[in-house]
Amino acid sequence: MILFRHVVLLICGGATAAYSLVSQQQPCQWNGHSRSGTCLAAAPLSDYGLLNGIDVTSAEYYTSSLKMDSDEDVAWLFQLGLLWDAASKDASERNVTTHEYVNDVLDAINEFQASDEVHDREDFYAFLDLIKRSNGSLRLVLGGKSVGKSLVLGDFKSKLEKSTEYFPLLVDGRDFSGDSLPAGIVRGLKPFFKRGIGQLSNTEEDAIEFLKTAYLALKSVSADTAQPFRELFESEDSKDSEKLYDQILIILDSISKSGKLTAPKALQFFVELAEIRRERPVLIVDEANEVLGLGRGPSSKSRTLDLIVKLTKQEKRLHVILASTEYAYPYLLEDNGLNLNDIGGVFFAGEIPPKSMWELLVTKKKGGEGDEYLIGMGENMARLLIASYGGHLLRMMKALRSLTTKKDRFFLQQSLNPIAPNITRVLVQFPRDGLRYLREMAECGFALVSEPSEPVVEMIVRSNIGGIIDVRGDVVGLPDSVWSASSDSGLVPTSESARNLIAIRVLEEEHLKEEERLKEEERKKKERRWWNRFLFWRK
């Protein structure tokens, strides 16, 4: 099975020193329980987690050598009060209380999130713009939740709308369940009809002309479904603009709920509508796993995917961009009959890289006049948050909200990616290969795979622990280099913070295995001593 490629070669190792936040030993937690001994907090902040060996102010990538020599290398994630101490140091430099400082940072992040501002997503836009180089294509976007995919897709649709060359339609799978592509397409047309009153059509005559275009497109694929539009033309309501627009929305709702417009017919309707308007249709499906992956039966889904391939790859009449938060989505498409070779390009929408995250949190200023920072986080807290959660702003927000109430009782592991049960299942089912792949994914951020169809690899991907990549994919957050001659496929963690959690579970598993080995070794020693005594007395 050929999936996606990105040229990657990670070399583990290397470290640079920074400065220490605190030097005293502090009690810490391990999996929610008091741990014997202490956590050494004297390690430089640059040695923690995802920042090990990199300069966060200039690094393009997170560490390729996460420290995993012993469980002490992840103990800082369980250290009570570590983040609160960092916040207190930042607050004292600003002459405010720690509580005020943390709340000010949270307010700034909330304001940034509400602004829909896009930060450091040039690679994403470049991938989407590739549709402009061909007449038809099928593209896939994969990435974790809350990394800005929906924001970029919506903005990209808006940019296409400003061109007279494209007819974009955005379907949001979060609004649907089951085989709902027809409902998504019809609902996606609603704002277009409303916009036809203003931006696209300035007169009632223009709006009616657009309605006639939609009728002709729908009639060509489903005459019965199009009949209500014809009746509307002939009614008195067509002469009253307000009633006309109300009736259009009523008809669209009726079409959506009737079930007469199947997924293949809905696709054909959308393409016909764009072609009558002499524009290129672009269908963007956000959370596509909710729309295309949960159909009313394998045959139904297979026909839909077959038609998508026909309209995109073969006939070059349609562009389709499918986005999903599930890294296993390619497997789901394959289960439903799609040949993954028919996918023209895959983009892994990773997290914001270290230096851009540092800029966003610490140094970036608001637009316009003045010196007010966009978020204005202090360096101490920023280093710990990036070391723990990478470029995932939402996870940082959750940690800070918890920090405001728990204060010095908060520890960073509490807000890591919650996939520990999935990791455990992989380790139980594949104790040897699972441990090997997971260690490499955590330590280096990448693991070479000999065969993507390996059961252990498929389980890691289907469990949303990692994503499979190969020669055709674009991956944000991994350096360009060369593939090993022995393999052109690899695994990447679903998030940077997942690396820390994988490291915790891998080290726990290795610790248990070492204990078992020592116990077995001791058992064999006792057995040998008993046997030697037996032989001695026998003599």
N, C-alpha and C positions, 0 to 999 in steps of 0.2 A: 504494500500500500504506500503510495507516494503522497506525502502531505506537503509541508511547507518548509522552505529553506531560508536560513539567514546565516551568513558566514560568521562563525563564532569560534574562538579558541580562547579559553580562560586559563590563566596560569595562576595557581594558588601560591600566595606567599608575599612577603614584603610588609613593612610597617613603618610609620613615621610617628614621632612623638608630638604631643600637643601639650596641654597643661592639665593639672589635676583639679577636680572640683572640691573634693574633700580628702583628707588624709587619714582620718580615724577609721577604725574598724566599727562596723555597725551590724546589729542583728538583722537577719533577713528571713524571708519566707521561701519555701520550696513546695510548689503545688498546694499552697494554702495552709501548710503546716510549718511550725517552727522547725528550723533546720539547725542541727547541732553545729557549734562553732560560729564563725562570723563570715560576713561577706567583706572582702577587701575592696574598699571604695577608692583606694589610692591609685588605681590604674588611670592613665591619661584618658580623657574623653575620646580621643581619636582611636583608642583601642577597642572601644565598645562596639559590639554588634556590627551593623552595616557600615560603620565608618572605619573599621579596622584597616590601617595602612593607607588611608586616602586623606586628601585635604578637601574637606567638605566645601570650601569656598571656591574650588576650581575643578573638582572631579566631575567627569562626564558620566561615570558609572559607580554604582555601589561596590563595596569590597568584593574581590574575587578570592578572598582568604578569610572567611569568617572563622574566628577562633573556636575550635572544637576539640582541644586536647583533653579536656576533662570537664566535669560538670561545673567546676569553678568558673569556666569561661562564659557560662550563661547565668551564673548566680546573681549577677547585677540586675537581671530582669525581675528578680524576686525580692530585691532589697527594699525594705520599707523606707519611705521618706526620701529616696534618691532624687526623684523628680521635684518633690516639694523643696528640698534643699537647693536644687538648681534654680527654681523659681524665686526662692528667698534671696539668693545672691543677686539675681537680676533685679529684683525689686529694690534691694538696698542701694544699688547703683543709681536708681531713679528716685530715691527718697519717697517711696510709696510702700504700702503694706503688701505682703505677698498675695493676700486675697484680692486686693484692688488690681494688682498687676495681672494676675491670671484672668480675672473677669474682663479687664481691658483687652487682653489678647483674644479672648473668646469673642467679644463683641466685634473686634476687627475682622476675625475670620468669618463670622456670620455675615458681616457686611460684604466681604469679598465674595462669598458664596452666593449671596442674593443678587450681586451685580451681574452675574452671568459672564464675567470677564474670563477670557481664555488665556491661560498662561503656559507658554512653552509647549505648543502643540504643532509646530511647523511640519514635523515629519508626518503627522496624521493628515494634515491638509494636503501635503504633497502626494500621499497615497490616494486620497479621494480624488484629487485632480487628474489622476491617471485616466479617468473615464473620458476625459476630453481628447484623448489620443486615439480613441476607437469609437466605432458606431454602436457596439454592444459588448457587454462584459458582465461576468458574475464575480463579485468580490466579497470577501469575508473579513469582518473586524471582530477580534476577540479581545476581551479585557475584563478585569475585575470590576466590581461595583464601585461607583463613586470615584472613577478616575477621569471623568470628563467626556466620556464617549457621547452621551446623549447631547451634551452641550455643543460639541463640535459638529455632530451630525445635523442638529437643528440649524446651526449657523451656516453650515455648508449648503443646506437646502435653501436658506434665505438668499445666499449668494447666487445660486443657480436661478432662482426666481427673478432676479434682476436682469438676467440675460433673456433675450427673446429666442435663444437657441434651444433652451431646455424646458421641459415640463416635469418638474420634480414633485414627488408625492412621498410624504413621510407617514409610515404606519408604525404606531407605538404598540408593541406587543403586550405591554403592561395593562392595556385597556381591555384585553381579550383573554379568552380561554378556549381551548379546543381548536378545531379547524376554522379559523376566523379570518383568513386572508380576504375573502370578499367583504366582510364587514369592515375590515381595516381600510381597504381601498375606498369603499363608499364613504366611510367616516372621514377619511383623509381628503375627500373631495368637498366636504361641507365648507370648510373655510375658503376653499378656492371659489366656490359659488358666491359666498359673501364678499370675497375680495373682488369678484367680478363686477360688483356694484360700484366699487370705488377705484382701486388702483388699476385694474386691468380693463374695466369698461366704465366709461364716464356717463353713458346714457342708458336709458331703459332699452332702446333698440339693440345696443351692443350686448346687454345682458341676455336678451331673448335670443340673439344670434348665437351666443355661447351655449345656451340651453339647447338650441337646435343641433349644435355640433355634438353635444353629449348624447342627444337622442339618436343621431345617426350612428355614432360609435356603438351605443348600446344595442341598437336594432340589428347591427351586423353580426352580433354574437348571441343575442337573446331577444327575439322579437316580443315574446310574451312579457318579459321584464320591462321592455321599453314602452309598452303600450300606455301606461299612465302618463308618460311625458307627452305623447301624442294627444291624449285627451286633454291635458293641461293647455296645449297650444290652442285647442278649439274651444276652450271654455272662456267665460267672461273674466275669470281670474287673471288670465294672461294680459288683460288690459289694465289691471291694477297692480302697480309695481310691488306694493307691500304684500298683497295677497299672493302675487306670483312667487316672491322669494319664500314666503311661508310654505306654499304648496311644494316648492322644490325640496325643502328640507323634510317635509312630510313624506314625499315620495322616496327620498333617499333612505329615510328610516324604514319605510315599508320594504324597500328592496333588500336592505340589510337583514331584516328579520325574516323575510319570506323563505330563504333557503333556495330560491330559484336560481340565483346567481352563484354558480359553483366557483371554486377557486380558479380553475383554468379559464372559465368565461370572464371572471373579473380581471384577470391578467390581460386577456385579449381586448376587453373593453378599454382598459387603461392605455394600451398601446395604440389602439385605433383612435382614441380620443386625441392623443398627442400627435399622431400622424395627420389627422384631419386639420389640426392646428399648425401643421408643418413645424413641429418641435420634436426634440428627442426625449423620449420618456426615461425618467430616472426614478426607480422605485427603491426607497430607503426603508428598511424594516428594522427598527430598533427592538431589542429583545426578541429576535426572530425565533428563538427556541420556543417561545410562548405561542407564536403564530403558526409557523410551519412545522414545528416538531411535535405538536400535540394534536394531530388531525383526527378525523373520525374513522380511521382505518388505514392500513398500509397501502391499499390500492389507490385511495383518494390522494394520499400524500405523494405517492410515486408519480401519479399523473401530473400533479402540480409541479414537482421538481423537474420532471421530463420536459414540461412546457417551458419552464424557466431556462433550461439548458438550450432548448430549441430557439427561443426568442433572443437569447443573449449570445451564446457561442456560435450557433449555426447560422441563424438568419440575421444577426447583428441589428436587431430592431429595438433592443431594450438594454438598459443598464440596471443591474440589481446589486444593491449593497446590503448584505445581511450582517447585523451586529448582534453579539450575544455575550452575556457575562459568564456563560458556561464554557470552559475550555474543552469540555467533551462534546461540544456542539458538532464538530466535524464527524465524530463517530455516530451521532444521532442522524445526521444527514446521510451518512453511508448506510446506516441501518434502514433508512427509508428509500434506498434505491439510488442515491446520487453517486456517480463516479467522481471521486474527489479530484481526479485529473481535470475535470470540467471547470473547476474553480480557477479563475484567471489570476487571482492574487489574494494573499492573506496578510493582514496587518495585526500584530499583537500590540494593543494599546497599553503599554506599560505605564509605570508611574513616572512622575516628574523626576529627572535626574538630580543628584545631590547639589550641584552648584546652583541649579535653577530653583530648587527647593529652598536653599539657603537665601538666595536673592528674594524669593517671595516672602519668606518668614521674617528675614532680618533687615535686608538692605534696600528693598524696593520702596520707592516713594510714590505717593499718589500723583495722578496727573494734574497738570495745572501749576499754579504758582504755590510757593511755600515749601517747607521742608518736612511736611507730615508724612510719616511712613505708612505704607499700605496696611501692614500688620504690626510691624515694630516689635517683634519678639526679641528677647535678649539672647545672647549667644549661648549661655549655659543651658537654658531650657531647650533651645533650638537643636543643639547638638544631641542631647539625649533623645528628643522626639524623633529626629531623623535616624539616629542609630537604631531605634526601636521599630519605627513604623515606615521608614523609607519616605516615599513621596505620596503617601496616602493621607490627604488632608482631613478627610472625614474621620479616620481612625484617631488622628491626633486630637480632633475636637472631642471625641468620646472620652479620650484619656483626660483631657483638661476639665471636662464637665465632672468626671469622677473625682479629679484632684480637688475641685472646689469644695467638695463635701468630705472626702476622706483625708485630705491634707497629708500629714506625715504617715498615714496608714495606707496610702496608695502605693502599689508597686506596678511596674510597667507591663509585666506579663498579663495583667488583667485585661488589657485592651488589644491583645494580639489577635490575629486572624483565627476564628474559632473552628479549626479543622482537626483538632487533636484526635477525636474519635475516628476520623477517616484515616489518619496516619497509623493509628493503632491497628485498624483492620488490615491495612497493607502489610504491616510488620508481622501480624499473626499468620496471614495467608502466604506471604512470601518472605520468610525470615532471613534468607540469605541475600537474594537479589533485591528485595525491597529495601533492606538496610543499606546496601551498596548504592543504589540509585538515590535514595533519600539523603544519604550523607553527602554525596557529590552535589546534589541540588542545593543543599543548605550551605555547604562550605564554599563552593565556587559559583553558585548561582546558575549552574548549567551542568547537565550530565549527558554524555554521549550515549546513544542508544544503538545497539547493533541491529535491532529489528522493531519497528514501530508497532507491529502486531503482537509483540510479546504480551502474554497475559498480565504480567506485573506492570508493564508500561501502560496498558489500557486501563488497569484498575487505578493507577495513580492519576490518570487523566480524568476518568469517569468520576473519581472521588473529589475532583476539583482541587487537587493538591498541586498539580502541575499541568503544563500544556506541552503538546508535542510539536516540534518545529523541524523543518528540513529545508531543502535547497531553494524553495520558492517563497518563503515567508519574510516579512519585515518585522523585526522585533525591536521595540523601544527598550533601552536599558541594557543592551548587550553590545560589547565592542565588535567592530568588524575585524575579521581575521580570516583564517583558513580552517576548513574542516579537517578532521583527522582522515587519513587515507582509508581507515577501516570502517568509517561510518559517515553518513550524510544526514543523520537524524539525531535529535536531542530532546531533552526535557528541560523546561524552565519552570520555576515556582510560579504559582498564580499571583503572588504578590511578594514584595520584598520583606514585609513583616512575617510572611509565612516561613521565610528562611529561619528566622529566630525560633519560631515554634517547632519547625522540623528539627532544628538542632537540639532543642530541649528533649524531644521524644527520642531522637536517635541516641543521644548521650545516656538517657535513662535505659534504653534497650541495651546499649553496649555495656553499661554498668551491671545490668542484670545478667547478661551473658558472661561477663567476667566473673561475677559471683558464682554462677553455675559452674564455670570452668574450674575455679579454685576449689569449690566443693567436690567436684568430680576428681580433681587431682588429689585432694586430701583423702577421699574415699579409696582411691587406688593405692595411696601410700599406706593406709591402714591395712588394706587387703594384702599388700606385699609384706608388711611387718607380720601379720598373722600367719601368712604362708611360710615365711622364714622361720618363725617360732615353731610352726608345725614340723618343718623339716628338721630343725635342730633337735626337738624332743624325739622325733622318730629315729634319729641316729642313736 
